[in-house]
Structure formats: structure tokens, C-alpha cells
Amino acid sequence: MIKSDQREQTTAATESDAGYSSVGSNLAVTRRDQRQFPGAGLITSGILITILATAIQTSSLEVRAGQIIVDNNGLFRLVQLMALPLLVEGVRAGLQLDREV
């Protein structure tokens, strides 16, 4: 039987692998033609921040501010919140291009 910590690490490793391949393809697209894919840079930034968040989630990191303790899962969510607007704006930029066609 897989324990909860092992399951989280396995999921995080799978997400990281998918993220690395996404970053590689997005970087290639961003460098090749930014006019054709205007949101690729934003999406790549969002994916990189998501990979950072995944690394934080698999760690034992915690932050204490007075009596408030934020564990690795809480930190993961806070960092992931920073990635979300980049991902949304990247997709929105791509959709705006579709409307102009």
C-alpha cells in the first residue's frame, strides 16, 4: 500500500516531468515566432513557477510568522497562485490572436 507522502512525491515527479517537456516546447515556440504564439512566454513562465511550487510541495519546508505556521502544502498553493495569472494571460493572448483571424 502506498502511503500518502509517497503518493504526493510520485504525483509531483509526474507533474515535474510533464512540466519540463511543456517548458521545452514552449521555449522553442517562444524563440521561433512570438507573433504567431504571443502568449507562449507567459505560459512558459507560469509553468516554471508551477514546477517551483511542486518542488516546494515535495519538501518539508515551512514558514512561521508569529503563531501562524504555513507548511509545504500551504506554500505550494501560495506559489501556485502566482503562476495562475500568467497562465491565464498567456492563454488569453493566444485567444485574442484567434479572434483577429
DRENZASE-80225 format. One record per atom (N, C-alpha, C, O, CB): atom name; x, y, z. Coordinates in Angstrom, 2 decimals. Glycine has a CB too. Layout:
BEGIN
+------+---------+---------+---------+
! atom !       u !       v !       w !
+------+---------+---------+---------+
!   CA !       X !       Y !       Z !
...
+------+---------+---------+---------+
***
This chain:
BEGIN
+------+---------+---------+---------+
! atom !       u !       v !       w !
+------+---------+---------+---------+
!    N !    0.84 !   -1.18 !    0.00 !
!   CA !    0.00 !    0.00 !    0.00 !
!    C !    0.88 !    1.25 !    0.00 !
!    O !    1.86 !    1.32 !    0.75 !
!   CB !   -0.95 !    0.00 !    1.22 !
!    N !    0.54 !    2.22 !   -0.83 !
!   CA !    1.32 !    3.44 !   -0.95 !
!    C !    0.85 !    4.43 !    0.11 !
!    O !   -0.34 !    4.69 !    0.25 !
!   CB !    1.19 !    4.04 !   -2.36 !
!    N !    1.81 !    4.96 !    0.86 !
!   CA !    1.49 !    5.96 !    1.87 !
!    C !    1.22 !    7.30 !    1.21 !
!    O !    1.57 !    7.52 !    0.05 !
!   CB !    2.64 !    6.08 !    2.91 !
!    N !    0.59 !    8.19 !    1.95 !
!   CA !    0.20 !    9.49 !    1.42 !
!    C !    1.42 !   10.28 !    0.93 !
!    O !    1.37 !   10.89 !   -0.14 !
!   CB !   -0.56 !   10.30 !    2.48 !
!    N !    2.53 !   10.28 !    1.71 !
!   CA !    3.72 !   11.02 !    1.32 !
!    C !    4.31 !   10.47 !    0.03 !
!    O !    4.75 !   11.23 !   -0.83 !
!   CB !    4.76 !   10.97 !    2.42 !
!    N !    4.33 !    9.14 !   -0.10 !
!   CA !    4.85 !    8.53 !   -1.32 !
!    C !    3.98 !    8.89 !   -2.52 !
!    O !    4.49 !    9.16 !   -3.61 !
!   CB !    4.94 !    7.01 !   -1.17 !
!    N !    2.67 !    8.90 !   -2.32 !
!   CA !    1.75 !    9.23 !   -3.39 !
!    C !    1.97 !   10.68 !   -3.85 !
!    O !    1.97 !   10.95 !   -5.05 !
!   CB !    0.29 !    9.01 !   -2.94 !
!    N !    2.16 !   11.60 !   -2.90 !
!   CA !    2.40 !   13.00 !   -3.24 !
!    C !    3.70 !   13.15 !   -4.02 !
!    O !    3.76 !   13.92 !   -4.98 !
!   CB !    2.44 !   13.87 !   -1.98 !
!    N !    4.75 !   12.44 !   -3.61 !
!   CA !    6.04 !   12.54 !   -4.30 !
!    C !    5.95 !   11.96 !   -5.71 !
!    O !    6.53 !   12.51 !   -6.64 !
!   CB !    7.13 !   11.81 !   -3.50 !
!    N !    5.22 !   10.85 !   -5.86 !
!   CA !    5.04 !   10.26 !   -7.19 !
!    C !    4.27 !   11.20 !   -8.09 !
!    O !    4.63 !   11.39 !   -9.25 !
!   CB !    4.33 !    8.91 !   -7.09 !
!    N !    3.21 !   11.78 !   -7.57 !
!   CA !    2.41 !   12.74 !   -8.34 !
!    C !    3.25 !   13.96 !   -8.70 !
!    O !    3.19 !   14.43 !   -9.84 !
!   CB !    1.17 !   13.18 !   -7.56 !
!    N !    4.03 !   14.47 !   -7.76 !
!   CA !    4.87 !   15.63 !   -8.02 !
!    C !    5.92 !   15.33 !   -9.08 !
!    O !    6.20 !   16.17 !   -9.93 !
!   CB !    5.54 !   16.10 !   -6.73 !
!    N !    6.50 !   14.13 !   -9.04 !
!   CA !    7.50 !   13.76 !  -10.05 !
!    C !    6.88 !   13.70 !  -11.43 !
!    O !    7.48 !   14.14 !  -12.41 !
!   CB !    8.15 !   12.41 !   -9.69 !
!    N !    5.68 !   13.15 !  -11.51 !
!   CA !    4.98 !   13.07 !  -12.80 !
!    C !    4.66 !   14.47 !  -13.32 !
!    O !    4.83 !   14.75 !  -14.50 !
!   CB !    3.69 !   12.24 !  -12.67 !
!    N !    4.18 !   15.34 !  -12.43 !
!   CA !    3.88 !   16.71 !  -12.82 !
!    C !    5.13 !   17.44 !  -13.27 !
!    O !    5.09 !   18.21 !  -14.23 !
!   CB !    3.22 !   17.47 !  -11.66 !
!    N !    6.25 !   17.21 !  -12.60 !
!   CA !    7.50 !   17.86 !  -12.98 !
!    C !    7.95 !   17.40 !  -14.36 !
!    O !    8.39 !   18.22 !  -15.17 !
!   CB !    8.59 !   17.57 !  -11.96 !
!    N !    7.86 !   16.11 !  -14.64 !
!   CA !    8.25 !   15.59 !  -15.96 !
!    C !    7.40 !   16.23 !  -17.05 !
!    O !    7.91 !   16.64 !  -18.09 !
!   CB !    8.11 !   14.06 !  -16.00 !
!    N !    6.10 !   16.30 !  -16.82 !
!   CA !    5.21 !   16.92 !  -17.80 !
!    C !    5.53 !   18.40 !  -17.94 !
!    O !    5.49 !   18.95 !  -19.04 !
!   CB !    3.72 !   16.73 !  -17.40 !
!    N !    5.84 !   19.04 !  -16.83 !
!   CA !    6.18 !   20.46 !  -16.86 !
!    C !    7.45 !   20.74 !  -17.63 !
!    O !    7.52 !   21.70 !  -18.40 !
!   CB !    6.31 !   20.99 !  -15.45 !
!    N !    8.47 !   19.89 !  -17.43 !
!   CA !    9.74 !   20.08 !  -18.16 !
!    C !    9.54 !   19.96 !  -19.66 !
!    O !   10.11 !   20.75 !  -20.42 !
!   CB !   10.78 !   19.06 !  -17.68 !
!    N !    8.76 !   18.99 !  -20.09 !
!   CA !    8.54 !   18.84 !  -21.54 !
!    C !    7.72 !   20.01 !  -22.07 !
!    O !    7.94 !   20.46 !  -23.19 !
!   CB !    7.83 !   17.50 !  -21.85 !
!    N !    6.77 !   20.50 !  -21.28 !
!   CA !    5.98 !   21.67 !  -21.70 !
!    C !    6.86 !   22.91 !  -21.81 !
!    O !    6.73 !   23.69 !  -22.76 !
!   CB !    4.83 !   21.92 !  -20.72 !
!    N !    7.75 !   23.09 !  -20.84 !
!   CA !    8.63 !   24.24 !  -20.87 !
!    C !    9.53 !   24.18 !  -22.10 !
!    O !    9.73 !   25.19 !  -22.77 !
!   CB !    9.48 !   24.31 !  -19.58 !
!    N !   10.07 !   23.01 !  -22.38 !
!   CA !   10.94 !   22.87 !  -23.55 !
!    C !   10.24 !   23.23 !  -24.84 !
!    O !   10.78 !   23.95 !  -25.67 !
!   CB !   11.47 !   21.47 !  -23.63 !
!    N !    9.03 !   22.72 !  -25.02 !
!   CA !    8.30 !   23.03 !  -26.26 !
!    C !    7.87 !   24.49 !  -26.31 !
!    O !    7.89 !   25.10 !  -27.37 !
!   CB !    7.07 !   22.12 !  -26.39 !
!    N !    7.48 !   25.05 !  -25.17 !
!   CA !    7.07 !   26.46 !  -25.15 !
!    C !    8.24 !   27.40 !  -25.41 !
!    O !    8.09 !   28.42 !  -26.07 !
!   CB !    6.41 !   26.80 !  -23.82 !
!    N !    9.42 !   27.06 !  -24.88 !
!   CA !   10.60 !   27.89 !  -25.14 !
!    C !   10.95 !   27.87 !  -26.62 !
!    O !   11.32 !   28.90 !  -27.19 !
!   CB !   11.80 !   27.40 !  -24.31 !
!    N !   10.84 !   26.71 !  -27.23 !
!   CA !   11.12 !   26.61 !  -28.67 !
!    C !   10.14 !   27.45 !  -29.47 !
!    O !   10.53 !   28.14 !  -30.41 !
!   CB !   11.06 !   25.14 !  -29.12 !
!    N !    8.87 !   27.39 !  -29.09 !
!   CA !    7.84 !   28.18 !  -29.79 !
!    C !    8.06 !   29.66 !  -29.56 !
!    O !    7.94 !   30.47 !  -30.48 !
!   CB !    6.43 !   27.78 !  -29.33 !
!    N !    8.39 !   30.04 !  -28.32 !
!   CA !    8.58 !   31.45 !  -27.99 !
!    C !    9.75 !   32.04 !  -28.78 !
!    O !    9.65 !   33.15 !  -29.30 !
!   CB !    8.82 !   31.61 !  -26.48 !
!    N !   10.83 !   31.30 !  -28.86 !
!   CA !   12.00 !   31.79 !  -29.60 !
!    C !   11.74 !   31.85 !  -31.10 !
!    O !   12.20 !   32.76 !  -31.78 !
!   CB !   13.21 !   30.91 !  -29.32 !
!    N !   11.00 !   30.87 !  -31.60 !
!   CA !   10.81 !   30.76 !  -33.05 !
!    C !    9.93 !   31.87 !  -33.61 !
!    O !   10.30 !   32.53 !  -34.58 !
!   CB !   10.22 !   29.40 !  -33.38 !
!    N !    8.76 !   32.07 !  -33.02 !
!   CA !    7.83 !   33.02 !  -33.61 !
!    C !    6.87 !   33.55 !  -32.56 !
!    O !    5.84 !   32.94 !  -32.28 !
!   CB !    7.06 !   32.37 !  -34.76 !
!    N !    7.21 !   34.70 !  -31.99 !
!   CA !    6.36 !   35.27 !  -30.95 !
!    C !    5.09 !   35.89 !  -31.52 !
!    O !    4.10 !   36.03 !  -30.81 !
!   CB !    7.12 !   36.31 !  -30.16 !
!    N !    5.10 !   36.26 !  -32.77 !
!   CA !    3.89 !   36.84 !  -33.36 !
!    C !    2.82 !   35.79 !  -33.57 !
!    O !    1.63 !   36.06 !  -33.43 !
!   CB !    4.22 !   37.52 !  -34.69 !
!    N !    3.25 !   34.58 !  -33.90 !
!   CA !    2.27 !   33.52 !  -34.14 !
!    C !    1.72 !   32.98 !  -32.82 !
!    O !    0.56 !   32.57 !  -32.76 !
!   CB !    2.91 !   32.38 !  -34.95 !
!    N !    2.54 !   32.96 !  -31.77 !
!   CA !    2.13 !   32.46 !  -30.45 !
!    C !    2.46 !   33.50 !  -29.39 !
!    O !    3.44 !   33.34 !  -28.66 !
!   CB !    2.84 !   31.11 !  -30.13 !
!    N !    1.66 !   34.56 !  -29.28 !
!   CA !    2.01 !   35.67 !  -28.39 !
!    C !    2.00 !   35.35 !  -26.90 !
!    O !    2.69 !   36.01 !  -26.14 !
!   CB !    1.08 !   36.79 !  -28.64 !
!    N !    1.24 !   34.37 !  -26.47 !
!   CA !    1.17 !   34.06 !  -25.05 !
!    C !    2.13 !   32.98 !  -24.59 !
!    O !    2.11 !   32.60 !  -23.42 !
!   CB !   -0.20 !   33.65 !  -24.72 !
!    N !    2.97 !   32.48 !  -25.48 !
!   CA !    3.85 !   31.36 !  -25.14 !
!    C !    4.83 !   31.71 !  -24.02 !
!    O !    5.11 !   30.87 !  -23.17 !
!   CB !    4.62 !   30.91 !  -26.37 !
!    N !    5.35 !   32.92 !  -24.02 !
!   CA !    6.29 !   33.32 !  -22.97 !
!    C !    5.63 !   33.37 !  -21.60 !
!    O !    6.22 !   32.93 !  -20.61 !
!   CB !    6.88 !   34.68 !  -23.30 !
!    N !    4.42 !   33.89 !  -21.54 !
!   CA !    3.69 !   33.93 !  -20.27 !
!    C !    3.36 !   32.54 !  -19.78 !
!    O !    3.48 !   32.24 !  -18.59 !
!   CB !    2.41 !   34.75 !  -20.42 !
!    N !    2.94 !   31.68 !  -20.69 !
!   CA !    2.61 !   30.31 !  -20.30 !
!    C !    3.86 !   29.59 !  -19.81 !
!    O !    3.80 !   28.86 !  -18.82 !
!   CB !    1.98 !   29.54 !  -21.49 !
!    N !    4.99 !   29.80 !  -20.48 !
!   CA !    6.24 !   29.18 !  -20.04 !
!    C !    6.61 !   29.66 !  -18.64 !
!    O !    7.04 !   28.86 !  -17.81 !
!   CB !    7.38 !   29.49 !  -21.03 !
!    N !    6.46 !   30.93 !  -18.37 !
!   CA !    6.75 !   31.47 !  -17.04 !
!    C !    5.84 !   30.84 !  -15.99 !
!    O !    6.29 !   30.48 !  -14.90 !
!   CB !    6.60 !   32.99 !  -17.02 !
!    N !    4.57 !   30.71 !  -16.32 !
!   CA !    3.62 !   30.08 !  -15.40 !
!    C !    3.97 !   28.63 !  -15.11 !
!    O !    3.82 !   28.17 !  -13.98 !
!   CB !    2.23 !   30.16 !  -15.95 !
!    N !    4.42 !   27.91 !  -16.14 !
!   CA !    4.81 !   26.51 !  -15.95 !
!    C !    6.05 !   26.41 !  -15.08 !
!    O !    6.15 !   25.54 !  -14.22 !
!   CB !    5.05 !   25.82 !  -17.31 !
!    N !    7.03 !   27.32 !  -15.30 !
!   CA !    8.23 !   27.30 !  -14.47 !
!    C !    7.91 !   27.57 !  -13.00 !
!    O !    8.48 !   26.93 !  -12.11 !
!   CB !    9.24 !   28.34 !  -14.99 !
!    N !    7.01 !   28.50 !  -12.74 !
!   CA !    6.61 !   28.78 !  -11.36 !
!    C !    5.86 !   27.57 !  -10.78 !
!    O !    6.01 !   27.27 !   -9.60 !
!   CB !    5.72 !   30.04 !  -11.30 !
!    N !    5.06 !   26.89 !  -11.60 !
!   CA !    4.36 !   25.70 !  -11.15 !
!    C !    5.35 !   24.59 !  -10.78 !
!    O !    5.15 !   23.87 !   -9.80 !
!   CB !    3.39 !   25.20 !  -12.23 !
!    N !    6.42 !   24.45 !  -11.56 !
!   CA !    7.45 !   23.45 !  -11.23 !
!    C !    8.12 !   23.80 !   -9.90 !
!    O !    8.39 !   22.92 !   -9.09 !
!   CB !    8.52 !   23.37 !  -12.36 !
!    N !    8.38 !   25.09 !   -9.69 !
!   CA !    8.92 !   25.53 !   -8.40 !
!    C !    7.96 !   25.19 !   -7.26 !
!    O !    8.38 !   24.72 !   -6.21 !
!   CB !    9.21 !   27.04 !   -8.42 !
!    N !    6.69 !   25.43 !   -7.49 !
!   CA !    5.67 !   25.12 !   -6.48 !
!    C !    5.65 !   23.63 !   -6.17 !
!    O !    5.48 !   23.23 !   -5.02 !
!   CB !    4.29 !   25.58 !   -6.94 !
!    N !    5.81 !   22.81 !   -7.19 !
!   CA !    5.83 !   21.35 !   -7.00 !
!    C !    7.03 !   20.94 !   -6.16 !
!    O !    6.91 !   20.06 !   -5.30 !
!   CB !    5.85 !   20.63 !   -8.35 !
!    N !    8.17 !   21.57 !   -6.40 !
!   CA !    9.36 !   21.27 !   -5.60 !
!    C !    9.14 !   21.65 !   -4.14 !
!    O !    9.58 !   20.94 !   -3.24 !
!   CB !   10.59 !   22.01 !   -6.15 !
!    N !    8.47 !   22.77 !   -3.92 !
!   CA !    8.17 !   23.19 !   -2.55 !
!    C !    7.22 !   22.20 !   -1.89 !
!    O !    7.38 !   21.89 !   -0.71 !
!   CB !    7.55 !   24.60 !   -2.54 !
!    N !    6.24 !   21.71 !   -2.63 !
!   CA !    5.27 !   20.78 !   -2.06 !
!    C !    5.92 !   19.48 !   -1.63 !
!    O !    5.51 !   18.88 !   -0.63 !
!   CB !    4.16 !   20.51 !   -3.06 !
!    N !    6.92 !   19.02 !   -2.35 !
!   CA !    7.56 !   17.74 !   -2.00 !
!    C !    8.61 !   17.90 !   -0.91 !
!    O !    9.13 !   16.91 !   -0.41 !
!   CB !    8.19 !   17.13 !   -3.23 !
!    N !    8.92 !   19.14 !   -0.55 !
!   CA !    9.91 !   19.37 !    0.50 !
!    C !    9.23 !   19.36 !    1.87 !
!    O !    8.02 !   19.17 !    1.98 !
!   CB !   10.64 !   20.71 !    0.28 !
!    N !   10.03 !   19.56 !    2.89 !
!   CA !    9.48 !   19.66 !    4.24 !
!    C !    9.54 !   21.11 !    4.73 !
!    O !    9.59 !   21.38 !    5.93 !
!   CB !   10.25 !   18.73 !    5.22 !
!    N !    9.53 !   22.04 !    3.79 !
!   CA !    9.65 !   23.45 !    4.09 !
!    C !    8.41 !   23.96 !    4.81 !
!    O !    7.28 !   23.57 !    4.49 !
!   CB !    9.88 !   24.25 !    2.80 !
!    N !    8.63 !   24.83 !    5.79 !
!   CA !    7.51 !   25.52 !    6.44 !
!    C !    7.98 !   26.89 !    6.88 !
!    O !    9.15 !   27.10 !    7.17 !
!   CB !    6.97 !   24.71 !    7.65 !
!    N !    7.04 !   27.82 !    6.91 !
!   CA !    7.33 !   29.20 !    7.28 !
!    C !    6.50 !   29.54 !    8.51 !
!    O !    5.32 !   29.22 !    8.61 !
!   CB !    7.02 !   30.19 !    6.10 !
!    N !    7.17 !   30.20 !    9.45 !
!   CA !    6.48 !   30.61 !   10.67 !
!    C !    6.48 !   32.13 !   10.74 !
!    O !    7.52 !   32.77 !   10.60 !
!   CB !    7.15 !   30.00 !   11.95 !
!    N !    5.31 !   32.70 !   10.96 !
!   CA !    5.16 !   34.14 !   11.15 !
!    C !    4.38 !   34.32 !   12.44 !
!    O !    3.15 !   34.29 !   12.45 !
!   CB !    4.44 !   34.83 !    9.92 !
!    N !    5.09 !   34.51 !   13.52 !
!   CA !    4.45 !   34.58 !   14.83 !
!    C !    3.88 !   33.22 !   15.19 !
!    O !    4.61 !   32.24 !   15.28 !
!   CB !    3.33 !   35.65 !   14.84 !
!    N !    2.58 !   33.17 !   15.41 !
!   CA !    1.93 !   31.90 !   15.73 !
!    C !    1.36 !   31.20 !   14.51 !
!    O !    0.82 !   30.10 !   14.63 !
!   CB !    0.83 !   32.13 !   16.73 !
!    N !    1.48 !   31.81 !   13.35 !
!   CA !    0.96 !   31.22 !   12.12 !
!    C !    2.05 !   30.37 !   11.47 !
!    O !    3.16 !   30.85 !   11.23 !
!   CB !    0.46 !   32.33 !   11.14 !
!    N !    1.73 !   29.12 !   11.19 !
!   CA !    2.65 !   28.21 !   10.54 !
!    C !    2.06 !   27.82 !    9.19 !
!    O !    0.92 !   27.36 !    9.11 !
!   CB !    2.94 !   26.94 !   11.42 !
!    N !    2.84 !   28.02 !    8.13 !
!   CA !    2.42 !   27.62 !    6.80 !
!    C !    3.31 !   26.46 !    6.37 !
!    O !    4.52 !   26.63 !    6.23 !
!   CB !    2.49 !   28.82 !    5.77 !
!    N !    2.72 !   25.29 !    6.18 !
!   CA !    3.50 !   24.11 !    5.80 !
!    C !    3.75 !   24.07 !    4.30 !
!    O !    3.39 !   24.98 !    3.57 !
!   CB !    2.78 !   22.84 !    6.25 !
!    N !    4.38 !   22.99 !    3.86 !
!   CA !    4.75 !   22.87 !    2.45 !
!    C !    3.54 !   22.90 !    1.51 !
!    O !    3.64 !   23.45 !    0.42 !
!   CB !    5.52 !   21.59 !    2.22 !
!    N !    2.42 !   22.35 !    1.91 !
!   CA !    1.23 !   22.37 !    1.06 !
!    C !    0.65 !   23.78 !    0.96 !
!    O !    0.19 !   24.19 !   -0.11 !
!   CB !    0.17 !   21.41 !    1.61 !
!    N !    0.66 !   24.52 !    2.05 !
!   CA !    0.20 !   25.90 !    2.02 !
!    C !    1.10 !   26.77 !    1.16 !
!    O !    0.61 !   27.61 !    0.40 !
!   CB !    0.13 !   26.47 !    3.43 !
!    N !    2.41 !   26.58 !    1.28 !
!   CA !    3.36 !   27.32 !    0.44 !
!    C !    3.18 !   26.98 !   -1.03 !
!    O !    3.26 !   27.85 !   -1.89 !
!   CB !    4.80 !   27.04 !    0.88 !
!    N !    2.93 !   25.69 !   -1.31 !
!   CA !    2.67 !   25.26 !   -2.68 !
!    C !    1.51 !   26.05 !   -3.27 !
!    O !    1.59 !   26.55 !   -4.39 !
!   CB !    2.38 !   23.75 !   -2.74 !
!    N !    0.44 !   26.17 !   -2.51 !
!   CA !   -0.74 !   26.87 !   -3.01 !
!    C !   -0.48 !   28.37 !   -3.20 !
!    O !   -0.96 !   28.97 !   -4.16 !
!   CB !   -1.92 !   26.68 !   -2.04 !
!    N !    0.29 !   28.97 !   -2.30 !
!   CA !    0.61 !   30.39 !   -2.44 !
!    C !    1.46 !   30.65 !   -3.68 !
!    O !    1.22 !   31.62 !   -4.41 !
!   CB !    1.34 !   30.90 !   -1.20 !
!    N !    2.45 !   29.80 !   -3.93 !
!   CA !    3.29 !   29.96 !   -5.11 !
!    C !    2.48 !   29.68 !   -6.37 !
!    O !    2.62 !   30.37 !   -7.38 !
!   CB !    4.52 !   29.03 !   -5.04 !
!    N !    1.62 !   28.66 !   -6.32 !
!   CA !    0.79 !   28.33 !   -7.47 !
!    C !   -0.15 !   29.49 !   -7.82 !
!    O !   -0.46 !   29.70 !   -8.99 !
!   CB !   -0.02 !   27.06 !   -7.19 !
!    N !   -0.60 !   30.22 !   -6.81 !
!   CA !   -1.45 !   31.39 !   -7.06 !
!    C !   -0.73 !   32.46 !   -7.88 !
!    O !   -1.36 !   33.21 !   -8.62 !
!   CB !   -1.93 !   31.98 !   -5.74 !
!    N !    0.60 !   32.53 !   -7.73 !
!   CA !    1.37 !   33.48 !   -8.53 !
!    C !    1.46 !   33.04 !   -9.99 !
!    O !    1.57 !   33.88 !  -10.88 !
!   CB !    2.77 !   33.65 !   -7.94 !
!    N !    1.42 !   31.74 !  -10.23 !
!   CA !    1.52 !   31.23 !  -11.60 !
!    C !    0.21 !   31.36 !  -12.37 !
!    O !    0.22 !   31.53 !  -13.59 !
!   CB !    1.96 !   29.77 !  -11.58 !
!    N !   -0.89 !   31.29 !  -11.67 !
!   CA !   -2.19 !   31.26 !  -12.33 !
!    C !   -2.45 !   32.47 !  -13.23 !
!    O !   -2.89 !   32.27 !  -14.36 !
!   CB !   -3.27 !   31.18 !  -11.29 !
!    N !   -2.21 !   33.71 !  -12.79 !
!   CA !   -2.46 !   34.85 !  -13.69 !
!    C !   -1.60 !   34.81 !  -14.95 !
!    O !   -2.04 !   35.22 !  -16.02 !
!   CB !   -2.21 !   36.15 !  -12.96 !
!    N !   -0.37 !   34.32 !  -14.83 !
!   CA !    0.49 !   34.22 !  -16.01 !
!    C !   -0.08 !   33.23 !  -17.01 !
!    O !   -0.09 !   33.48 !  -18.22 !
!   CB !    1.92 !   33.81 !  -15.62 !
!    N !   -0.54 !   32.09 !  -16.51 !
!   CA !   -1.13 !   31.08 !  -17.38 !
!    C !   -2.40 !   31.61 !  -18.05 !
!    O !   -2.60 !   31.42 !  -19.25 !
!   CB !   -1.44 !   29.81 !  -16.59 !
!    N !   -3.23 !   32.28 !  -17.28 !
!   CA !   -4.48 !   32.82 !  -17.82 !
!    C !   -4.21 !   33.88 !  -18.88 !
!    O !   -4.82 !   33.86 !  -19.95 !
!   CB !   -5.34 !   33.41 !  -16.69 !
!    N !   -3.30 !   34.80 !  -18.59 !
!   CA !   -3.00 !   35.86 !  -19.57 !
!    C !   -2.33 !   35.31 !  -20.82 !
!    O !   -2.53 !   35.83 !  -21.92 !
!   CB !   -2.10 !   36.92 !  -18.93 !
!    N !   -1.52 !   34.25 !  -20.67 !
!   CA !   -0.92 !   33.61 !  -21.83 !
!    C !   -1.96 !   32.99 !  -22.73 !
!    O !   -1.89 !   33.13 !  -23.96 !
!   CB !    0.08 !   32.57 !  -21.40 !
!    N !   -2.91 !   32.31 !  -22.14 !
!   CA !   -4.00 !   31.72 !  -22.94 !
!    C !   -4.85 !   32.82 !  -23.55 !
!    O !   -5.24 !   32.73 !  -24.72 !
!   CB !   -4.87 !   30.78 !  -22.06 !
!    N !   -5.14 !   33.85 !  -22.78 !
!   CA !   -5.95 !   34.96 !  -23.28 !
!    C !   -5.27 !   35.64 !  -24.48 !
!    O !   -5.94 !   36.01 !  -25.45 !
!   CB !   -6.21 !   36.00 !  -22.17 !
!    N !   -3.95 !   35.79 !  -24.42 !
!   CA !   -3.23 !   36.40 !  -25.54 !
!    C !   -3.36 !   35.54 !  -26.80 !
!    O !   -3.49 !   36.06 !  -27.90 !
!   CB !   -1.74 !   36.60 !  -25.18 !
!    N !   -3.31 !   34.22 !  -26.62 !
!   CA !   -3.48 !   33.33 !  -27.76 !
!    C !   -4.89 !   33.37 !  -28.32 !
!    O !   -5.08 !   33.28 !  -29.53 !
!   CB !   -3.14 !   31.92 !  -27.36 !
!    N !   -5.87 !   33.51 !  -27.45 !
!   CA !   -7.25 !   33.57 !  -27.91 !
!    C !   -7.53 !   34.88 !  -28.64 !
!    O !   -8.31 !   34.89 !  -29.59 !
!   CB !   -8.21 !   33.42 !  -26.73 !
!    N !   -6.90 !   35.98 !  -28.22 !
!   CA !   -7.07 !   37.25 !  -28.91 !
!    C !   -6.56 !   37.16 !  -30.34 !
!    O !   -7.14 !   37.76 !  -31.25 !
!   CB !   -6.34 !   38.37 !  -28.17 !
!    N !   -5.49 !   36.40 !  -30.54 !
!   CA !   -4.95 !   36.22 !  -31.88 !
!    C !   -5.96 !   35.48 !  -32.74 !
!    O !   -6.11 !   35.80 !  -33.92 !
!   CB !   -3.62 !   35.46 !  -31.83 !
!    N !   -6.66 !   34.48 !  -32.18 !
!   CA !   -7.66 !   33.73 !  -32.93 !
!    C !   -8.83 !   34.63 !  -33.36 !
!    O !   -9.39 !   34.43 !  -34.44 !
!   CB !   -8.17 !   32.56 !  -32.10 !
!    N !   -9.19 !   35.59 !  -32.54 !
!   CA !  -10.30 !   36.48 !  -32.89 !
!    C !   -9.96 !   37.39 !  -34.06 !
!    O !  -10.85 !   37.78 !  -34.82 !
!   CB !  -10.68 !   37.32 !  -31.69 !
!    N !   -8.68 !   37.73 !  -34.20 !
!   CA !   -8.27 !   38.64 !  -35.25 !
!    C !   -8.21 !   37.97 !  -36.61 !
!    O !   -8.17 !   38.66 !  -37.63 !
!   CB !   -6.93 !   39.23 !  -34.93 !
!    N !   -8.20 !   36.64 !  -36.65 !
!   CA !   -8.07 !   35.93 !  -37.92 !
!    C !   -9.36 !   35.95 !  -38.69 !
!    O !   -9.44 !   35.40 !  -39.78 !
!   CB !   -7.64 !   34.50 !  -37.70 !
+------+---------+---------+---------+
***
